[in-house]
Amino acid sequence: MPPTPVIRKFRNVECRDAVLAWDRTEPLLDGTGEPVTRWDGATFKKHPVTGEDIPDEDARTPLIRYINPRPASWPEADYVVGNPPFIGNWRMRQALGDGYAEALRRTYPDVSESADYVMYWWHLAGELARAEKIKRFGFITTNSLPMINNRKILQHQLGADPPLSVVFAVPDHPWVDAADGAAVRISMTVGRGGDHAGLLCRVLSEETGSGEGLKVALSEQEGKILADLTIGADVAGIQPLQAGKELANRGMQLFGAGFIVTPEEAQKLGLGRIEGLERHIRPYRNGRDIAQSPRSAMVTDLFGLALEEVKSRFPEVYQWLLERVKPERDQNNRASYRDNWWIFGEPRKVMRRAMAGISRYIATVETAKHRVFVFLDKEILPDNMLVTIASADAFHLGVLSSRIHVVWALAAGGRLGVGNDPRYNKTRCFEPFPFPACDEAQTALIRTCAEALDVHRKRQQALHPGLGLTDMYNVLEKLRSGDTLTPKERIIHDEGLAAVLKQLHDDLDDAVFAAYGWPATLTDQDILARLTALNRERVQEEKEGVIRWLRPEFQNPYGTATAVQAEMTLIREDTPLSAKAPLPKDHTGQLQAVRTALAAFKGPVAPNELAQCFLKARTTKVTTLLEDLVKLGLARKDGERYVS
């Protein structure tokens, strides 16, 4: 039997902050020497008129200043193992205090302010492992670790000199929070200094066991683990493209539930009675409205109006917001939110500018089980949990709704929440995505397929008001897998005409694959490999001034950058040797030159014929470049010849 206690007192357990050290704290004082305080964020009182809960301005918390903050030092050790607090970046001020959060962020300039609290542990451990001061480290974190705000820390460590390697990872695993017993999702990672392969485990199934936990079956894959905790195509290394600049935006962030009104409340506020108010009380959609069925919610949008103008033109609206929004805004730490309390906290100026002049726009729910894109009328204001794309073109809707883009979005965006739902991050999912460069006929076909898809879903939802998109796509997923439908699912199948929905998506996928010039039989990994390669090519194109604007009339109205490939004079076999140009030295330039030369031929061309277009170009080299273009979907093979 082991001794009692099992762990003896060696005086090597320290109870202190693991990431931040400081000399002392003191109250933060204002210019008059009085302590600065803020609302405690937890105490409410009833509004005397509305009866709703509003912040109690008398419940104050003093702000603290940390003197001489610095990184915490860790005891000497061979291994570091931990389960740091699950505190997201947006909760750090509330959970840890304003002073602590500010001191922490000043102390670690290499850690993004958008990173979660756990990443300070990850950063410290990574630095120690790369310096060979520890052998390995392992952390349990939330499953947001591979997402962009945290992924940057992994990218920095994995790309440093000397590098760090992730030698074991489970990106997403069920977990029970010890604090409240809530079900959460976690990531598990092990880091080691140097360049090493790793073991990546993924959850295949989860079953309730006899105890409190779950029986989890895992798959295993060996290879180089990337910053997004994958093996294969380096989706984490993609770069944004100017082609989609300013088109994708999150919807309105209200910072005040009092902005939302029912149609009946809107009528009492003067809608339909006061001239001009129809431009400021508009239909409102959030993620639930899109994924399930739309509510009849409306929102008061006073962007662009001064407070005195609101008071004089729309006094009922002024009073409504004065009583329902201002009390909450008065306690906000950000001065712009407090001072402009009658306007949304984030009114999305860029989005408004991008949507000016279009009749509809594309929207998708930021975090949702199924990645579905829909058209919304321009009069509908989107909520912050919707990602919008400012385009009325069904071609864009079609490409975004295709399997090619959905596979990309799932890999680039990460997952979030207890439901482990995919998250659509505009910076990672939309802006780097390379749309196909296709001809007019291909573009028209994709438009036709996308319009038919949008019409079908809206028609069936109008006929069956309780029919939600999530329900329809749950059934579609079962049709694709061949699973038997339950009685409830058969009703959804009939109401949503799910077999028709499947055919519409199949037709759309065929059209988009053809536009890329890729076979529809590609695996998900093949799709990601081709898209990441195409992203690199487009990045290089844009550096050379060739930008394939998605909405050139908005993004590039003065034509300051070309939207087509730069022309290359085709050199024929009988051209004097001195007039021929050699192939560029870099691989990207070689691909560009061969692709441009190939496009100048009206029909299929043999590699030896194409090689004659360049000075001292070997046929074997040109053949290799042509095969690379075929793999990228930028050329196709016709027997032993090639065509653009």
Secondary structure, DSSP 4 states (H G I P E B T S, - for coil): ---SSSS---S----S-SSEE-SEEEE-B-TTSPBPEEE-SS-EEE-TTT--EEE-TT-EEE-EEEES-EEPP----SEEEE------GGGHHHHH-HHHHHHHHHH-TTS-TTS-THHHHHHHHHHHHHTTSSSEEEEEEETTTTSHHHHHHHHHHHTSSS-EEEEEEEEEEEEE-TTT--EEEEEEEEEEESS--EEEEEEEEEEE-SSSSEEEEEEEEEE---TTS-SSS-GGG----GGGTTTEEE-BB-S-GGGEE-HHHHHHTTTTTSTTGGGTEEEEE-HHHHHS-----EEE--TT--HHHHHHH-HHHHHHHHHHTHHHHTT-S-HHHHHTTTS-SB--HHHHHHHTT-SEEEEEESB-SS---EEEETTSEEBTTEEEE----HHHHHHHHSHHHHHHHHHHH-EETTTTEEB--IIIIITT-------HHHHHHHHHHHHHHHHHHHHHHHHSTT--HHHHHHHHHHHHHTPPPPHHHHHHHHHHTHHHHHHHHHHHHHHHHHHHT--TT--HHHHHHHHHHHHHHHHHHHHTTB---SSHHHH-TT--SBSSPPP-PPPPTTS-GGGPBPPPSSHHHHHHHHHHHHHHSSS-B-HHHHHTTBTT--HHHHHHHHHHHHHTTS-EEETTEEE-
